[in-house]
Amino acid sequence: MAGELDPFMETQIPHQKFITDILFPSVITPNPSSSLNLHQFTDSIKAHKARFENLLHRTGAVLFRGFPVRTASDFDRTVEAFGFGFEELPYVGGAAPRSNVVGRVFTANESPPDQKIPFHHEMAQVPKYPSKLFFFCEEEPRSGGETPIVLSHYVYERMKEKHLEFVEKLEKLGLIYTRILGEGDDPSSPIGRGWQSTFLTKDKSTAEERAAKLGMKLEWTEDGVKTIMGPIPAIKYDESRGRKIWFNSMVAAYTGWKDARNDPVKAVTFGDGTPLPPDVIEDCLKILEEKSVAIPWKQGDILLLDNLAVLHSRRSFEPPRRILASLCV
């Protein structure tokens, strides 16, 4: 594209933070001198593939704001255009209630608006998790509803400084996640995905086969199933960046996996079954909150996250709010 107008600008907006030497997240807006329709936008994304891949690797998160993406179908076309060489990831083993909208696009967590969703890496509680996440704001909230994000390696470093013995034990033992599922989805719960939609089947034997592939144990009950996952590593090594990351759903499970069936304190333990110390969980939550970035959603926003670099969450909100998502291998 030598000699052609660059349609993209790296921009600074309020709410971004410098984390060490990284301005987080990166924000891309249209060049004021360019005027793109959806087709031109997706073609430009394809042409700038290496640029965005490098930017995502450097910062872990990229917000695209002000581009001509209005509908779920527009978003689906945009995800396809990025073409990082990854395939769509079926949502097998995840906890959040969500439904397919179009193509590879799903609703984000459909739990009630008054509930917060704690920080987590997407599907960190199962062996097969997405490497990239896309979020799209189809309808911005009346108030609240941000999706706070935080750099995972920074959380690991701060936790190691404050709680070295805990982190060493966590690295050695990993975590066990326990969750009780009903048959159908419970939209009143942030972890209300029933076993039929969790394993994408109504057949118990098929569910057992798919659970076994994840290394998950199932214990059937009268009205559902108890799932036991782990021990599974809670600290991973990000080979592409040469650093350790806080790759787990520990805080999310301990503080947020609560509904009619589940007690969050029992939802996650060390890999040997011993309980986690509440004071350390509280400290971790403080670190996550203090170093997170929460940019208010605007209609048309697309947030691209590297799931190995960034944890995300959701604040409570005043409806309406419609955020869509796409998970990619």
C-alpha positions, -999 to 999 in steps of 0.1 A, spaced: 0 0 0 30 23 -7 18 58 -15 -17 52 -3 -34 70 26 -31 51 58 -67 46 70 -57 39 106 -43 61 134 -29 50 168 -47 74 192 -46 83 229 -79 86 248 -89 91 284 -87 60 307 -56 45 291 -27 38 315 10 34 311 19 0 326 57 1 328 65 14 293 33 2 276 3 25 269 -25 1 276 -46 -7 256 -37 5 221 -64 25 205 -69 27 167 -93 52 151 -99 62 115 -76 87 98 -97 119 95 -87 121 59 -101 87 50 -137 76 47 -143 39 49 -174 19 43 -176 -16 58 -161 -34 28 -132 -9 26 -126 -13 63 -124 -51 62 -101 -49 31 -79 -25 50 -77 -48 80 -65 -76 57 -39 -53 42 -26 -43 76 -26 -78 91 10 -78 102 7 -44 117 -21 -54 140 -6 -87 148 26 -69 160 6 -43 179 -14 -69 197 18 -88 206 33 -56 220 3 -43 241 -20 -73 245 -52 -53 237 -63 -32 208 -95 -11 208 -109 -1 174 -132 29 177 -151 49 151 -152 24 123 -184 15 102 -193 -16 122 -230 -15 133 -245 -50 134 -236 -85 145 -232 -94 108 -208 -65 104 -188 -77 134 -188 -113 120 -173 -100 87 -147 -79 107 -136 -109 127 -131 -129 95 -111 -101 80 -85 -101 107 -74 -136 96 -46 -141 121 -47 -178 110 -69 -190 138 -101 -209 136 -133 -204 154 -134 -220 189 -165 -239 199 -176 -228 235 -172 -262 251 -165 -263 288 -172 -226 295 -194 -214 323 -211 -183 310 -246 -183 297 -244 -171 261 -260 -179 227 -250 -178 191 -261 -147 171 -246 -152 137 -216 -170 122 -189 -171 148 -205 -143 169 -221 -150 203 -236 -129 230 -212 -121 259 -221 -133 294 -259 -129 297 -260 -128 335 -282 -101 351 -269 -64 348 -266 -59 385 -240 -87 387 -203 -80 383 -182 -106 365 -147 -109 381 -114 -109 363 -104 -141 344 -87 -154 314 -113 -168 290 -118 -206 297 -86 -208 319 -103 -236 339 -101 -260 309 -71 -272 288 -84 -258 255 -89 -221 256 -90 -193 230 -58 -174 221 -77 -143 209 -110 -127 220 -131 -101 202 -157 -80 219 -181 -57 200 -205 -31 214 -237 -33 194 -256 -12 219 -237 9 245 -249 9 281 -269 37 296 -243 37 324 -216 13 337 -210 -20 319 -173 -15 311 -151 -44 304 -120 -38 326 -88 -54 314 -54 -59 331 -20 -73 319 -15 -108 333 23 -107 336 20 -76 357 -5 -93 381 19 -123 384 49 -100 392 29 -81 419 15 -113 434 50 -128 436 63 -97 453 36 -97 480 28 -135 484 59 -155 473 51 -186 493 15 -186 479 26 -182 443 52 -209 447 26 -233 460 2 -223 432 29 -230 406 36 -264 422 0 -276 428 -22 -258 403 -59 -254 409 -90 -276 410 -123 -261 398 -156 -276 409 -189 -265 395 -225 -279 397 -246 -276 366 -283 -280 360 -296 -296 329 -307 -263 312 -292 -228 314 -299 -205 343 -299 -169 331 -300 -156 366 -265 -169 373 -232 -156 359 -221 -193 357 -255 -206 347 -246 -226 316 -263 -260 320 -246 -292 311 -264 -297 278 -251 -264 264 -217 -267 282 -210 -299 263 -232 -291 233 -253 -323 236 -283 -337 253 -268 -372 256 -250 -380 289 -225 -404 274 -215 -378 248 -211 -353 275 -189 -377 294 -167 -382 263 -163 -345 258 -156 -339 294 -130 -367 294 -112 -349 264 -109 -319 286 -96 -340 316 -128 -332 335 -146 -356 358 -184 -357 359 -205 -369 389 -242 -371 379 -269 -359 403 -307 -361 402 -311 -328 384 -277 -321 369 -240 -329 372 -210 -320 393 -179 -312 372 -144 -314 386 -115 -299 366 -79 -303 376 -54 -300 390 -48 -276 362 -19 -251 360 -26 -216 373 6 -200 361 17 -204 325 47 -193 305 40 -171 276 66 -184 252 61 -157 226 69 -129 251 92 -148 274 74 -142 307 51 -159 332 14 -150 333 -13 -152 359 -34 -176 338 -63 -187 359 -99 -181 371 -90 -182 408 -105 -148 418 -135 -153 394 -144 -187 409 -137 -177 445 -157 -145 444 -182 -150 416 -192 -186 411 -222 -183 433 -258 -193 426 -284 -217 439 -262 -247 433 -227 -234 438 -207 -221 468 -178 -200 455 -155 -209 484 -158 -246 474 -155 -238 437 -117 -235 436 -90 -250 457 -53 -258 455 -45 -288 434 -42 -310 465 -77 -300 476 -67 -276 504 -86 -243 506 -72 -210 493 -64 -182 519 -91 -155 518 -67 -127 526 -45 -136 495 -76 -137 473 -86 -103 485 -51 -89 478 -51 -104 443 -85 -87 437 -71 -54 448 -41 -57 424 -64 -66 396 -87 -36 402 -59 -11 408 -40 -19 376 -70 -24 353 -82 -1 326 -119 4 321 -128 23 289 -166 31 286 -181 14 256 -192 33 226 -215 18 199 -194 2 172 -163 -4 194 -143 -36 188 -119 -47 215 -94 -74 205 -76 -92 234 -47 -116 235 -61 -141 260 -25 -151 270 -17 -115 279 -48 -100 294 -75 -108 320 -109 -92 316 -140 -87 337 -174 -69 335 -189 -41 357 -226 -40 365 -246 -17 343 -279 0 337 -296 -15 306 -297 -15 277 -263 -30 269 -255 -55 242 -219 -67 239 -211 -95 214 -181 -118 214 -161 -141 193 -136 -167 206 -108 -179 184 -82 -207 188 
